[in-house]
Structure formats: structure tokens, C-alpha cells
């Protein structure tokens, strides 16, 4: 069964500030904010929501179908996808545009400040969900405004269940639009901060919004995650990592675990446990696609954390 991943293909320039943002941002001077951070560590990574989710699904042994738009500088990413064996059938290149670019600065507390250039992503609406044949499950990850709105309607019209993952795209939509996304979706995935923003913008509690979908996932970092489903809250404990290196892409890794469990009809507890396991393996490495666990590695981490077999 094919899983369609709608989102971005992007390059991430990741910089590390060897301090804490809070020590350099004065709350009473926020209206005239003008700060500069020395970032001795910098690297360029392959990223983007579709790219990251697809990469993690491939680690799990899946064959994800990526749907995105890219620019003239796609060459290095194209070579990577080919080497990984991830199909590019529904990745369209836009002449005269850049691949989307994220510039991420992380402090020692894993807080992040991100600037994002959308580039070719602005044309993502030209892709059509119906062009991908044999799809039985999908995810709508952060993308262009028009692309997300159209793809949500297309998933719904084609009766393809999908996860709505607003993420960093949330500021592009008002409360009514976000509520409509939830009504079209079968699942919603957010982190705890995004959950609070969603409540504020829609004027509805997570408990109320969760009643409109089959499951509502909220990640809470080191505190694990919560799945709102079947009228209950299912708390999934975090999986202890061996080292905490870089949180970039942990949410996308988590979502790959969700998709894997959902398409197999697993219980919510097991699905959430796998998602948390993938996130713990990711945080131990730099970049959103720097981790390379085998399926055996994933199973071992899962079994150590939950004292049960994964596969």
C-alpha cells in the first residue's frame, strides 16, 4: 500500500550557537530586536518535510511516494534520492526557482530560530493528489498555502485518509481555515506548542478538535507524546536516547512512525511507541537525515524501551 507524502523538499543550513538565546534577548526590548549570534558550527543538510518523512519511512522498509516542487539547484538532492531508492515521479522541477531553503540556528537548550525561503515550493499547487495512483494513506505536511489547501480537498474528495500536519505552516491560515483542515483530515499531528496555537486560533480545545478525527497526536519532547483517540488520552512515554545532539527533524521522524503504524492497523499504543522510538534515534545525530539505523536497530531500541517485540 502506497503512502503519499505531500510537503517540501528543502536544503537546511543548520548553525549552532554555543549559548542560550534567552541570555541575549531582552524581553523589555523585544520591540526593537536587533541581535546577532556567533555560530561557529554550520553545515548544510538535506531536509524538507516530505524529504524527511520519506527518508524515515524508507528506513522502516517502506516505499514512500513524495509529492513536492523543487528548483534548478535540485541536483544534489536528486542524486541522494536516487541513491536511497526513493522515487521522484511526483517531484516537479520549477525553472528559475530555488529549492526551498531553511536557515536554522539552534542554541544549547535545543531552542531554534528559523528563516525559510519557499522558492519552488510556492508552486506546489500544480501537483495533484489524484496523479499518484494506488495511494491508500497520505500526510499533508507544511508546504505552500495554496498547495496545502488544494491537496487537503483532493485527499478528502478521493476518500484517501490523511494526517494533517500544520507545523510551521500554521501562521499562513486563520482559525476557520485550520478548523476546516481538521474537518477534512482523518488524523492531526502537532507538537505541544502548535497545539496551544491551534486552540487559540480556532477557539476550540484539543479535546473538542480531537472528536472530529480518528486520532489527534501531540508530541511533548522529552515528556513523550499523547494520542487523543476513541474518547481517551493515551500517554506514550519517551524513549531514552543515548545522547542528545540535534532535534531538527525529530517531528518528521515521529510522523513516519505514525504512518507506518496506521497503515498496518496497529493499536494506538504500539503506533505511538514506534513513533517515539524513531524520534529518539534521530535526535542522536546531526541533521534531519543524519541517522542511519537498520530495521534491526529500530527493533532493538523499541524492545529495550517497551519490553516487547516490534515486528
N, C-alpha and C positions, 0 to 999 in steps of 0.2 A: 504494500500500500504506500503510495507516494504522499509525502508531506511537502506542501508548498510554503516556502519561506519568503514573504514579501517584506522588503526592508532595504537597507542601504549596503553598498559595497564601498568601503572607505579606507583611506590611509590615516593612521593615528600617529601623530607626533607626540610622544609622551616625555614629559620633563618632570624631574623630581626636585622639589625644594626641600633643602635639608633643615627645615624648621617647621613651625606651625603657623598657619595663616592667621589664627586668632591673635597672635602676638604682634601682628603688623597691620591689622585693620582696626582703626579706632571707631567704635560704634557711634560716637557723637560727631564724627567727621565723615560719615558714610555719604553725605550729600555732595561732598567734594572729593570723592575717592580718586586717588592717584597713587598707585602703588606699583612697585617693581620687585620681582623676586629673582634672585640669582639661582639658576638651575644648572648645577654642574653636570647632571646626568641627563642625557637626551638620546632618544632612539626613535626610529620610525618603524611602525608595526602595521601588519595587515589587520584591518578591522571592519567596522560597519556592522549593523545589527544582523543583516542577512548573512554576511560572511561569517560572523562569529557563531551564530546559531547553527548554520550549516556545517561549520568546522566541527563543532561539538557533536552534532548528530552523526557525522562521519566517524568520529572516534567510537561512537556507540555501535557502529556497524550498519548505519542507515545510509540510504541514497537520497539525500535531500534535493529538492528542486528549488533553486534560487531564482527569485524574480527581482531584478534591480536595473538601474540605468547607471552607466559609467561614462567616463570621458576619454580623451585622447591619451592620457597617461596610464591607461589600464594595463599596459604590457606586463609589468612585473607581477601584478595580481593575477592576470590571466595565466601566466606561467605557473604560479602557485596552485591555482585551482586545478589546472591540468595535471600537475604532479600529484595532487591529492586524489584525483579521480572524481572531482565534483563537476557535474555537467554545467555548461554555460548556455544552454539552449535558450533560456528566457532572461539572459542578461544582455541588454541592448546598449550599444555604444552611441553616444551623442557627440557629433562632430563639433569641435570648437569649444568644448567644455572640459573642465577638470573632473577627475574622480573626486567625490566628496572628501573633504579633509577635516579631521578633528585635531585640535591642538589642546592637549590636556596637561595641566600642571597638578601634581599630587604632592601633598605635604606629608610629614612623618606620621600624622594621625589618619592617613588614608582619605583625607578630605580632598576634593577635586574641584578645580576651576577649568571649565572647558569653553573654547571658542570653536565654532563649527562653520565651515564653508560648504554649502549644499552642492554646488557645482551641478553635475549632470543629474543629481537626484531630483532637481526641480522638475524634470521631465518624466518622473516615474509613472505619471498617469497614463502614458502611452502604452504601458503594459496592461494586458487584460488577463484576469484570473482564468477565464474560460479557455485561454490559449494553452494552458498546461493541462494535458489530458491525464485521466486516471488518478486525479488528486482526491483523497478522501479526508484530509485534515490539513489545516493551514494555521499560520500565525501572521498577524498583521503587526509588524514591528515598526518602530519610528522610521518615517520616510517623509516625503513631501506632503503638504496639506492635501492637495488635490488627489494625489496618489492614494493616500490612506482613505479618504472619503469614498473614492470610487471603488477601491478594492474591497472595502468593507461591504458595500452594497452588492458587489459582484459575488463575494463569498456567500452572502445571505441568499441572493437570488438563485444561486446554483445549489443551495442547500448543502454547502460544504461547511462543516463545523470548524470554527477557528478561535484562536486565542487573540484577544485584543490586548496589545502591549503598548500603551501610550508613551511611556518613558519620557525621554527628553523632548518629545514632540508635543507634550501636553499643553504648553503655553500657546500653541497655534490655534487652540479650539476653545470655544466658550462652553459654559455649563450645559446648555441644551444639546450642543453637538456631541460632547462627551457622553451625555446620557443616551443619546441615540446610538453611539458606538456600542455601548453596553447592551442596549436592546437588540442590536443586530448580532452580537457575538454570542458564543456558547461558553466562553471562558474569558477571564480577565486576569492579567498578571501585572503587579506593581510592587515597588518597594514601599517601606513604611512611610517615607516622606511623600512619595507620589500618592499614596492612599489618602493622606491628610489633605493634599492639594485637591484631589478628586472630590473629596467630601465638601470642601469649601466651594469649589466651582459649581458642582451640581446641586448643592444644598441638600444632599441626601447622605445618610450614613453608609458605611461599608456594609453593614448588616442589611440595609434596605437594597442597595445595589446588588449585593450577592444573591438576593432572591430572584433576580432576573436572569441569572446564568446558572449553568450546571456546577461551576466551581469558580471561586474567586481566590487567587493566590496572592499573599502578601509576604514578601521577604523582609527579614529583620536583621540581616547581617549576622553577627556572632550569636544572636539570640535565636537563630533558626528561621522558621517560617510558619505561617498559619494558612490553612486551607479552609475556606468557608464553603461548605457543601452539604447538601441533604439536611439543611436546617441546623447544622452544628459547626463548631470550630474545632479543627483538627490541628493540634500543635505538633510540629515536626522539629525535633532538636537539631541543632547544628552538628556538623561533622568536624571534629578537631583536625586542623591542618598541622603539618609538621613545621611549617614556617609561613609567615605572612609577608609576601613580597609585593604584590600589586593587585588591587581589587578590580582593575579595569577589565571588563568583560565577564565578571562573575555572574551578573544578571542574565546575560545571554547563555552562559553555560547552564544555569539553572533552568532556563526555558527549554533548552534542548532535552533535558531530563524529563520535563513535563510532557513534551510532545511524544517522547519515547513511551512513557507510561500510559498516556491517554490512548494512543493508537493501539495499544495492546489490551486495553480494558482493565488495567491493573487497579487494585484498590488505591484510594487516595493516599493512604499512609505509605505504601510502597513507592508510589509515584513521587511523593514529596521527598522521601528518603533518598531516592536516586538523584533527584534534582539537587538536593543539598550536597550529596557526595561529589557530583561533578563540579559544583562551585568550590568545594574545599580543595580539589585537585588543581583547579585553575588558579586560585589565589597564591599558590606556591611558586608561580612562575611569572616572569615579566610579560607584559603584553596580553591582549585578549586571545591570542592563539599561540602562546609560547609553551603551553603544556602539551605533552605527547603521551598520555597514559594509554596502555593497551586495554582491551576489554578485561583481561585478567587483572590488571592493576585496579580498574574501576571496581570489579567484583570484590577484590581483596579489601579495598578501603571500605566498601559498603558493609561487608561481613564483619570487619573489625568494629565498625561503629554501631551496628544494629544486631549483631549476633544471629544473623540469618543469611541464607544463601540469596544471591541476587538473581542469577539466571536459573 
